[in-house]
């Protein structure tokens, strides 16, 4: 019996050659044992969906039940804009991968129910919890005349000065442009200043000092204004003060004069004779 040589190396297994394509991608796959999601090629290789929609569908299918997939949540998670994510959700809804319905809860709140289908049309949709049906609106009586909607109230135009004054308009432009020095929220564009300057000039024309105009525009300004120019335009229009009344001329008495004949004092615009010594009055008497 021949002796056994245990120190001899075992026979090496011949490697199984992998098919290598002439060009294109080569897959080096590792089997997942946890934290993985099965995605069908009908989604991964969809011919009509955009890459954003395909990637968003894969992300949604990987989430646990109850996860929030609103546009705000997805925008905070990914770098895409709200418009692109909203468009991708509409693509998935049209292709059958998403189903969104609006339902009313027992407390009256309206919510959006979203169902993700990993294979559209493969089976019935999952059962939803029973909710109180939305009551149908009461039918209108036949031939009931409907009152026409009131026309929208037109906005009053911005004030305008009665006469053009380049110096006054220049003061108005400087006043508006300088608002941002004290309050960064009142940063106005050049076009906004050009539109509001005539209204400020109308205030100045009515003898309102520039500091009073500045105070009327900035006092109790909102903390977070979305449209500062619109707020200023509203204040310039609704708080426009009336013109000052015309000043009445003060009537002063004529100065005292000394009569050239009798030395009496009398009031007259010019020197001469008093009423008792005037020749014309004596002849008339």
Secondary structure, 3 states (H helix, E strand, C coil): CCCCCCCCCCCCCCCCCCCCCCCCCCCCCCCCCCCCCCCCHHHHCCCCCCHHHHHHHHHHHHCCCCCCCCHHHHHHHCCCCHHHHHHHHHHHHHHCCEEEEEEECCCCCEEEEEEECCCCCCCCCCCCCCCCCCCCCCCCCCCCCCCCCCCCCCCCCCCCCCCCCHHHHHHHHHHHHCHHHHCHHHCCCHHHHHHHHHHHHHHHHCCCCHHHHHHHHHCCCCCCCCCHHHHHHHHHHHCCCCCCCCCCCCCCCCCEEECCCCCCEEECCCCCCCCCCCHHHHHHC
